[in-house]
Amino acid sequence: MSKQIDITVSVNGLSYTRQIEPRLLLSDFLRNELGLTGTHVGCEHGVCGACTVLLNGRSARSCLTLAVQADGADIETVEGQGSVENLGRIQRAFRDHHGLQCGFCTPGFIMTITDMLRHHGLENDEDIREALSGNICRCTGYEHIVNAVRELARERGPLK
């Protein structure tokens, strides 16, 4: 057994301190230690984007990030974006534009879009498609997702 390390993180505005193994991935920490299962693990190589979270406000692949690297960080997961009873703005746009089917990739898309709308200009469909290019969806064909993001980019208001 390897030595345990203490880490403290803020996740969706709540502080957590845990003892963990140094090799524990951030995705496994969020899912198994904190019970935040909205962060999905697909490829485990950082390619599909399903595990995307915001780490200090920027999108990061949690399957490629060690939890110890997040010590002291502010993490946002899809659970912090809204709930079934009170959907966030991006979740509503996905619903209104039929931007999801099976839903496996949706949390990663929502977190990527949150980062893009906060920090980058999305002026046209080419910008939107480029911003989404790191997330893979096997069900939708992306057109409805692009439509949702197009509407969000036009609005440019608060994300929640």
Secondary structure as GFF3:
##gff-version 3
##sequence-region A 1 160
A	DSSP	beta_strand	5	11	.	.	.	ID=ss1
A	DSSP	beta_strand	14	20	.	.	.	ID=ss2
A	DSSP	alpha_helix	26	28	.	.	.	ID=ss3
A	DSSP	pi_helix	29	33	.	.	.	ID=ss4
A	DSSP	beta_strand	52	55	.	.	.	ID=ss5
A	DSSP	beta_strand	58	61	.	.	.	ID=ss6
A	DSSP	three_ten_helix	67	70	.	.	.	ID=ss7
A	DSSP	beta_strand	74	76	.	.	.	ID=ss8
A	DSSP	three_ten_helix	78	81	.	.	.	ID=ss9
A	DSSP	alpha_helix	89	96	.	.	.	ID=ss10
A	DSSP	alpha_helix	106	119	.	.	.	ID=ss11
A	DSSP	alpha_helix	125	132	.	.	.	ID=ss12
A	DSSP	alpha_helix	143	155	.	.	.	ID=ss13
###
